[in-house]
Amino acid sequence: MRPRNRLTLVLACVLVLLPGLLFPEDVRADMRFVLTPFAGIENGGEAFGGNLRLFFLPNLAVEADAGIGESICQNCRLSETTFTANLVYEIHPVTRLSFFLLTGSGVGLADLSSPESARATLGVWDIGLGSSLRLIRHVALTIENRWFLPISGAIPGVSGGAPGIDRLTLGISTSF
């Protein structure tokens, strides 16, 4: 391919993608709320929960997230429940696809049931990234990965305080 043809191809791709980046309003014109129930894997165990986002700008939302998961660890059973509030930034490179970054904080409830029984309430900070593919007007398939890091508290009897949580989920988002 000649250099001039490559430049023309690159410019054509930019012109096709640019409206989705600059004018995402057409994607969320009538969709302020997004509800996403999810299921997935947390530190090797199962996890489920959901989140609700409120878009106050076309690309910016506040989110309430709740999740329950069980971590697989050596000779133990550790269950975690998290409740967080987040700020979500979303971009739309094309009409049906969006990518997002999020960060926030909240509370984590940890329950260690073996070899010893222990419970703790932890302050957590979470950070995540993900993507949504809109299937039809108000329904999308969402995949995301969140990391929860303890910022206060510890589980009694556990060396090193409290473990971090890695939660990979797949959800169905409904917007209204």
PyRosetta script that sets phi, psi and omega in degrees:
from pyrosetta import init, pose_from_sequence

init()
pose = pose_from_sequence("MRPRNRLTLVLACVLVLLPGLLFPEDVRADMRFVLTPFAGIENGGEAFGGNLRLFFLPNLAVEADAGIGESICQNCRLSETTFTANLVYEIHPVTRLSFFLLTGSGVGLADLSSPESARATLGVWDIGLGSSLRLIRHVALTIENRWFLPISGAIPGVSGGAPGIDRLTLGISTSF")
pose.set_psi(1, 133.8)
pose.set_omega(1, -179.1)
pose.set_phi(2, -74.2)
pose.set_psi(2, 152.9)
pose.set_omega(2, -178.8)
pose.set_phi(3, -55.6)
pose.set_psi(3, -38.1)
pose.set_omega(3, -179.4)
pose.set_phi(4, -65.5)
pose.set_psi(4, -40.4)
pose.set_omega(4, 178.7)
pose.set_phi(5, -66.9)
pose.set_psi(5, -36.9)
pose.set_omega(5, 177.2)
pose.set_phi(6, -63.5)
pose.set_psi(6, -43.6)
pose.set_omega(6, 179.6)
pose.set_phi(7, -62.6)
pose.set_psi(7, -42.0)
pose.set_omega(7, 177.9)
pose.set_phi(8, -62.5)
pose.set_psi(8, -41.7)
pose.set_omega(8, 178.7)
pose.set_phi(9, -64.6)
pose.set_psi(9, -43.7)
pose.set_omega(9, 178.6)
pose.set_phi(10, -62.7)
pose.set_psi(10, -45.4)
pose.set_omega(10, 179.0)
pose.set_phi(11, -63.0)
pose.set_psi(11, -39.6)
pose.set_omega(11, 177.9)
pose.set_phi(12, -62.8)
pose.set_psi(12, -42.5)
pose.set_omega(12, 178.2)
pose.set_phi(13, -63.4)
pose.set_psi(13, -42.0)
pose.set_omega(13, 178.9)
pose.set_phi(14, -63.4)
pose.set_psi(14, -43.3)
pose.set_omega(14, 179.8)
pose.set_phi(15, -65.2)
pose.set_psi(15, -32.3)
pose.set_omega(15, 178.3)
pose.set_phi(16, -73.3)
pose.set_psi(16, -41.2)
pose.set_omega(16, -176.6)
pose.set_phi(17, -83.2)
pose.set_psi(17, -26.9)
pose.set_omega(17, -174.2)
pose.set_phi(18, -58.3)
pose.set_psi(18, -44.4)
pose.set_omega(18, 179.5)
pose.set_phi(19, -59.1)
pose.set_psi(19, -36.3)
pose.set_omega(19, 178.1)
pose.set_phi(20, -66.3)
pose.set_psi(20, -33.1)
pose.set_omega(20, 178.5)
pose.set_phi(21, -77.7)
pose.set_psi(21, -39.8)
pose.set_omega(21, -175.2)
pose.set_phi(22, -86.8)
pose.set_psi(22, -31.3)
pose.set_omega(22, -174.3)
pose.set_phi(23, -124.9)
pose.set_psi(23, 67.3)
pose.set_omega(23, -178.9)
pose.set_phi(24, -76.1)
pose.set_psi(24, -2.9)
pose.set_omega(24, -177.1)
pose.set_phi(25, -58.0)
pose.set_psi(25, -34.2)
pose.set_omega(25, -179.1)
pose.set_phi(26, -64.0)
pose.set_psi(26, -25.2)
pose.set_omega(26, 179.7)
pose.set_phi(27, -75.7)
pose.set_psi(27, -40.3)
pose.set_omega(27, -174.7)
pose.set_phi(28, -115.4)
pose.set_psi(28, 24.3)
pose.set_omega(28, -175.1)
pose.set_phi(29, -55.6)
pose.set_psi(29, -41.9)
pose.set_omega(29, -177.8)
pose.set_phi(30, -117.0)
pose.set_psi(30, 20.7)
pose.set_omega(30, -176.1)
pose.set_phi(31, -123.6)
pose.set_psi(31, 95.2)
pose.set_omega(31, 179.4)
pose.set_phi(32, -93.0)
pose.set_psi(32, -32.0)
pose.set_omega(32, -177.5)
pose.set_phi(33, -110.8)
pose.set_psi(33, 141.0)
pose.set_omega(33, 175.5)
pose.set_phi(34, -132.1)
pose.set_psi(34, 119.7)
pose.set_omega(34, 179.3)
pose.set_phi(35, -107.7)
pose.set_psi(35, 128.4)
pose.set_omega(35, -177.0)
pose.set_phi(36, -132.6)
pose.set_psi(36, 101.4)
pose.set_omega(36, 167.0)
pose.set_phi(37, -77.8)
pose.set_psi(37, 146.6)
pose.set_omega(37, -175.8)
pose.set_phi(38, -143.4)
pose.set_psi(38, 161.4)
pose.set_omega(38, 172.1)
pose.set_phi(39, -140.0)
pose.set_psi(39, 152.7)
pose.set_omega(39, -178.3)
pose.set_phi(40, -178.8)
pose.set_psi(40, -151.7)
pose.set_omega(40, -175.4)
pose.set_phi(41, -122.8)
pose.set_psi(41, 134.8)
pose.set_omega(41, 176.8)
pose.set_phi(42, -128.7)
pose.set_psi(42, 114.5)
pose.set_omega(42, -178.2)
pose.set_phi(43, 46.4)
pose.set_psi(43, 39.4)
pose.set_omega(43, 177.8)
pose.set_phi(44, 91.8)
pose.set_psi(44, -13.3)
pose.set_omega(44, 178.3)
pose.set_phi(45, -103.4)
pose.set_psi(45, -174.6)
pose.set_omega(45, -178.8)
pose.set_phi(46, -90.0)
pose.set_psi(46, 156.4)
pose.set_omega(46, -179.4)
pose.set_phi(47, -148.0)
pose.set_psi(47, 151.1)
pose.set_omega(47, 173.0)
pose.set_phi(48, -155.8)
pose.set_psi(48, 164.3)
pose.set_omega(48, -179.2)
pose.set_phi(49, 163.7)
pose.set_psi(49, -150.0)
pose.set_omega(49, -179.8)
pose.set_phi(50, -171.6)
pose.set_psi(50, 168.0)
pose.set_omega(50, 175.8)
pose.set_phi(51, -146.3)
pose.set_psi(51, 157.0)
pose.set_omega(51, 178.4)
pose.set_phi(52, -129.1)
pose.set_psi(52, 125.6)
pose.set_omega(52, 179.5)
pose.set_phi(53, -112.1)
pose.set_psi(53, 141.5)
pose.set_omega(53, 174.0)
pose.set_phi(54, -119.5)
pose.set_psi(54, 114.2)
pose.set_omega(54, 179.0)
pose.set_phi(55, -84.7)
pose.set_psi(55, 116.4)
pose.set_omega(55, 176.7)
pose.set_phi(56, -101.4)
pose.set_psi(56, -12.5)
pose.set_omega(56, 169.0)
pose.set_phi(57, -134.3)
pose.set_psi(57, 161.8)
pose.set_omega(57, -177.2)
pose.set_phi(58, -55.0)
pose.set_psi(58, -32.6)
pose.set_omega(58, -176.9)
pose.set_phi(59, -116.4)
pose.set_psi(59, 4.9)
pose.set_omega(59, -174.3)
pose.set_phi(60, -129.1)
pose.set_psi(60, 132.1)
pose.set_omega(60, -177.4)
pose.set_phi(61, -139.1)
pose.set_psi(61, 157.6)
pose.set_omega(61, 166.9)
pose.set_phi(62, -104.2)
pose.set_psi(62, 150.5)
pose.set_omega(62, -173.2)
pose.set_phi(63, -139.8)
pose.set_psi(63, 141.5)
pose.set_omega(63, 168.3)
pose.set_phi(64, -110.4)
pose.set_psi(64, 127.9)
pose.set_omega(64, -176.1)
pose.set_phi(65, -128.2)
pose.set_psi(65, 138.3)
pose.set_omega(65, 175.0)
pose.set_phi(66, -136.0)
pose.set_psi(66, 136.6)
pose.set_omega(66, -180.0)
pose.set_phi(67, -149.8)
pose.set_psi(67, 152.0)
pose.set_omega(67, 177.3)
pose.set_phi(68, -128.1)
pose.set_psi(68, 134.5)
pose.set_omega(68, 179.8)
pose.set_phi(69, -149.6)
pose.set_psi(69, 164.0)
pose.set_omega(69, 178.1)
pose.set_phi(70, -127.9)
pose.set_psi(70, 126.2)
pose.set_omega(70, -179.6)
pose.set_phi(71, -92.6)
pose.set_psi(71, 143.2)
pose.set_omega(71, 174.0)
pose.set_phi(72, -92.8)
pose.set_psi(72, 120.8)
pose.set_omega(72, 178.4)
pose.set_phi(73, -136.7)
pose.set_psi(73, 167.0)
pose.set_omega(73, -176.7)
pose.set_phi(74, -68.3)
pose.set_psi(74, 120.5)
pose.set_omega(74, 176.2)
pose.set_phi(75, 53.8)
pose.set_psi(75, 33.2)
pose.set_omega(75, 178.9)
pose.set_phi(76, -152.1)
pose.set_psi(76, 168.2)
pose.set_omega(76, 174.2)
pose.set_phi(77, -131.1)
pose.set_psi(77, 119.0)
pose.set_omega(77, -177.7)
pose.set_phi(78, -124.0)
pose.set_psi(78, 118.2)
pose.set_omega(78, 176.4)
pose.set_phi(79, -105.9)
pose.set_psi(79, 137.3)
pose.set_omega(79, 179.0)
pose.set_phi(80, -126.5)
pose.set_psi(80, 137.7)
pose.set_omega(80, 172.8)
pose.set_phi(81, -122.4)
pose.set_psi(81, 129.8)
pose.set_omega(81, -178.6)
pose.set_phi(82, -124.1)
pose.set_psi(82, 142.5)
pose.set_omega(82, 173.6)
pose.set_phi(83, -131.7)
pose.set_psi(83, 117.0)
pose.set_omega(83, -177.6)
pose.set_phi(84, -134.4)
pose.set_psi(84, 155.8)
pose.set_omega(84, 170.8)
pose.set_phi(85, -114.7)
pose.set_psi(85, 133.4)
pose.set_omega(85, -171.9)
pose.set_phi(86, -133.8)
pose.set_psi(86, 160.0)
pose.set_omega(86, 169.5)
pose.set_phi(87, -109.5)
pose.set_psi(87, 128.5)
pose.set_omega(87, -174.7)
pose.set_phi(88, -119.1)
pose.set_psi(88, 128.5)
pose.set_omega(88, 174.4)
pose.set_phi(89, -112.0)
pose.set_psi(89, 127.5)
pose.set_omega(89, -174.5)
pose.set_phi(90, -123.9)
pose.set_psi(90, 140.0)
pose.set_omega(90, 173.1)
pose.set_phi(91, -121.4)
pose.set_psi(91, 153.8)
pose.set_omega(91, -178.0)
pose.set_phi(92, -125.9)
pose.set_psi(92, 88.7)
pose.set_omega(92, 179.9)
pose.set_phi(93, -66.8)
pose.set_psi(93, -30.4)
pose.set_omega(93, 174.0)
pose.set_phi(94, -138.9)
pose.set_psi(94, 165.7)
pose.set_omega(94, -172.2)
pose.set_phi(95, -57.0)
pose.set_psi(95, -44.1)
pose.set_omega(95, -174.7)
pose.set_phi(96, -90.0)
pose.set_psi(96, -8.6)
pose.set_omega(96, -173.4)
pose.set_phi(97, -118.5)
pose.set_psi(97, 137.2)
pose.set_omega(97, 173.9)
pose.set_phi(98, -136.9)
pose.set_psi(98, 150.9)
pose.set_omega(98, 174.7)
pose.set_phi(99, -121.4)
pose.set_psi(99, 146.1)
pose.set_omega(99, -179.6)
pose.set_phi(100, -142.6)
pose.set_psi(100, 154.3)
pose.set_omega(100, 173.6)
pose.set_phi(101, -122.8)
pose.set_psi(101, 146.5)
pose.set_omega(101, 179.2)
pose.set_phi(102, -145.0)
pose.set_psi(102, 154.8)
pose.set_omega(102, 174.3)
pose.set_phi(103, -154.4)
pose.set_psi(103, 151.2)
pose.set_omega(103, 179.9)
pose.set_phi(104, 179.6)
pose.set_psi(104, -166.2)
pose.set_omega(104, 179.2)
pose.set_phi(105, -150.5)
pose.set_psi(105, 169.4)
pose.set_omega(105, -179.3)
pose.set_phi(106, 178.1)
pose.set_psi(106, -144.5)
pose.set_omega(106, -175.9)
pose.set_phi(107, -127.2)
pose.set_psi(107, 144.4)
pose.set_omega(107, 175.7)
pose.set_phi(108, -124.0)
pose.set_psi(108, 136.4)
pose.set_omega(108, 177.2)
pose.set_phi(109, -110.7)
pose.set_psi(109, 117.5)
pose.set_omega(109, -177.6)
pose.set_phi(110, -109.0)
pose.set_psi(110, 137.0)
pose.set_omega(110, -179.7)
pose.set_phi(111, -132.0)
pose.set_psi(111, 107.5)
pose.set_omega(111, 178.0)
pose.set_phi(112, -96.2)
pose.set_psi(112, 122.4)
pose.set_omega(112, -175.1)
pose.set_phi(113, -109.3)
pose.set_psi(113, -11.0)
pose.set_omega(113, 175.5)
pose.set_phi(114, -157.5)
pose.set_psi(114, 149.0)
pose.set_omega(114, 2.8)
pose.set_phi(115, -73.3)
pose.set_psi(115, -24.5)
pose.set_omega(115, 174.3)
pose.set_phi(116, -115.7)
pose.set_psi(116, 159.0)
pose.set_omega(116, 177.0)
pose.set_phi(117, -95.3)
pose.set_psi(117, 128.3)
pose.set_omega(117, 179.8)
pose.set_phi(118, -152.6)
pose.set_psi(118, 146.2)
pose.set_omega(118, 176.3)
pose.set_phi(119, -131.5)
pose.set_psi(119, 148.9)
pose.set_omega(119, 179.2)
pose.set_phi(120, -153.3)
pose.set_psi(120, 149.2)
pose.set_omega(120, 172.0)
pose.set_phi(121, -107.8)
pose.set_psi(121, 125.4)
pose.set_omega(121, -174.8)
pose.set_phi(122, -120.8)
pose.set_psi(122, 143.6)
pose.set_omega(122, 166.4)
pose.set_phi(123, -79.7)
pose.set_psi(123, 133.5)
pose.set_omega(123, -178.9)
pose.set_phi(124, -127.9)
pose.set_psi(124, 149.6)
pose.set_omega(124, 171.6)
pose.set_phi(125, -115.2)
pose.set_psi(125, 134.6)
pose.set_omega(125, 177.9)
pose.set_phi(126, -124.6)
pose.set_psi(126, 151.0)
pose.set_omega(126, 177.5)
pose.set_phi(127, -141.6)
pose.set_psi(127, 143.8)
pose.set_omega(127, -177.7)
pose.set_phi(128, -158.5)
pose.set_psi(128, 171.5)
pose.set_omega(128, 175.9)
pose.set_phi(129, -148.4)
pose.set_psi(129, 157.3)
pose.set_omega(129, -179.0)
pose.set_phi(130, -171.6)
pose.set_psi(130, -173.9)
pose.set_omega(130, -178.1)
pose.set_phi(131, -149.4)
pose.set_psi(131, 147.4)
pose.set_omega(131, 176.1)
pose.set_phi(132, -126.9)
pose.set_psi(132, 136.4)
pose.set_omega(132, 175.2)
pose.set_phi(133, -116.4)
pose.set_psi(133, 113.7)
pose.set_omega(133, -178.5)
pose.set_phi(134, -73.5)
pose.set_psi(134, 121.6)
pose.set_omega(134, -179.8)
pose.set_phi(135, -86.8)
pose.set_psi(135, -48.5)
pose.set_omega(135, 173.3)
pose.set_phi(136, -135.1)
pose.set_psi(136, -179.8)
pose.set_omega(136, -170.4)
pose.set_phi(137, -48.4)
pose.set_psi(137, -46.6)
pose.set_omega(137, -174.8)
pose.set_phi(138, -115.9)
pose.set_psi(138, 14.4)
pose.set_omega(138, -178.3)
pose.set_phi(139, -131.8)
pose.set_psi(139, 133.7)
pose.set_omega(139, -179.5)
pose.set_phi(140, -138.2)
pose.set_psi(140, 153.7)
pose.set_omega(140, 173.1)
pose.set_phi(141, -96.9)
pose.set_psi(141, 125.7)
pose.set_omega(141, -174.4)
pose.set_phi(142, -122.4)
pose.set_psi(142, 131.7)
pose.set_omega(142, 173.2)
pose.set_phi(143, -122.3)
pose.set_psi(143, 136.3)
pose.set_omega(143, 179.7)
pose.set_phi(144, -150.8)
pose.set_psi(144, 158.6)
pose.set_omega(144, 176.5)
pose.set_phi(145, -129.0)
pose.set_psi(145, 126.8)
pose.set_omega(145, 178.9)
pose.set_phi(146, -122.6)
pose.set_psi(146, 143.7)
pose.set_omega(146, 174.7)
pose.set_phi(147, -118.5)
pose.set_psi(147, 128.3)
pose.set_omega(147, 178.7)
pose.set_phi(148, -110.4)
pose.set_psi(148, 123.2)
pose.set_omega(148, -178.3)
pose.set_phi(149, -117.7)
pose.set_psi(149, 127.6)
pose.set_omega(149, 179.3)
pose.set_phi(150, -67.8)
pose.set_psi(150, 134.7)
pose.set_omega(150, 177.9)
pose.set_phi(151, -114.4)
pose.set_psi(151, -12.4)
pose.set_omega(151, 175.3)
pose.set_phi(152, -157.1)
pose.set_psi(152, 150.5)
pose.set_omega(152, 178.4)
pose.set_phi(153, 89.1)
pose.set_psi(153, 168.1)
pose.set_omega(153, 179.8)
pose.set_phi(154, -156.2)
pose.set_psi(154, 157.1)
pose.set_omega(154, 176.6)
pose.set_phi(155, -88.6)
pose.set_psi(155, 122.7)
pose.set_omega(155, -179.0)
pose.set_phi(156, -58.6)
pose.set_psi(156, 136.7)
pose.set_omega(156, 176.9)
pose.set_phi(157, 82.9)
pose.set_psi(157, 0.1)
pose.set_omega(157, -179.9)
pose.set_phi(158, -107.2)
pose.set_psi(158, 122.0)
pose.set_omega(158, 179.1)
pose.set_phi(159, -69.9)
pose.set_psi(159, 141.1)
pose.set_omega(159, -179.1)
pose.set_phi(160, 87.3)
pose.set_psi(160, 5.9)
pose.set_omega(160, 176.6)
pose.set_phi(161, 82.2)
pose.set_psi(161, -110.4)
pose.set_omega(161, -175.9)
pose.set_phi(162, -127.8)
pose.set_psi(162, 140.2)
pose.set_omega(162, -179.4)
pose.set_phi(163, -76.5)
pose.set_psi(163, 155.9)
pose.set_omega(163, 171.6)
pose.set_phi(164, -79.3)
pose.set_psi(164, 158.0)
pose.set_omega(164, -178.2)
pose.set_phi(165, -117.5)
pose.set_psi(165, 133.7)
pose.set_omega(165, 175.3)
pose.set_phi(166, -118.2)
pose.set_psi(166, 111.4)
pose.set_omega(166, -175.7)
pose.set_phi(167, -118.2)
pose.set_psi(167, 114.2)
pose.set_omega(167, 176.5)
pose.set_phi(168, -105.1)
pose.set_psi(168, 122.6)
pose.set_omega(168, -173.4)
pose.set_phi(169, -132.2)
pose.set_psi(169, 159.3)
pose.set_omega(169, 173.7)
pose.set_phi(170, -127.7)
pose.set_psi(170, 129.3)
pose.set_omega(170, -176.8)
pose.set_phi(171, -138.4)
pose.set_psi(171, 166.8)
pose.set_omega(171, 173.5)
pose.set_phi(172, -111.9)
pose.set_psi(172, 115.3)
pose.set_omega(172, -177.6)
pose.set_phi(173, -94.2)
pose.set_psi(173, 136.9)
pose.set_omega(173, 175.5)
pose.set_phi(174, -120.4)
pose.set_psi(174, 126.1)
pose.set_omega(174, -179.2)
pose.set_phi(175, -108.9)
pose.set_psi(175, 145.7)
pose.set_omega(175, 179.8)
pose.set_phi(176, -152.7)
pose.dump_pdb("model.pdb")
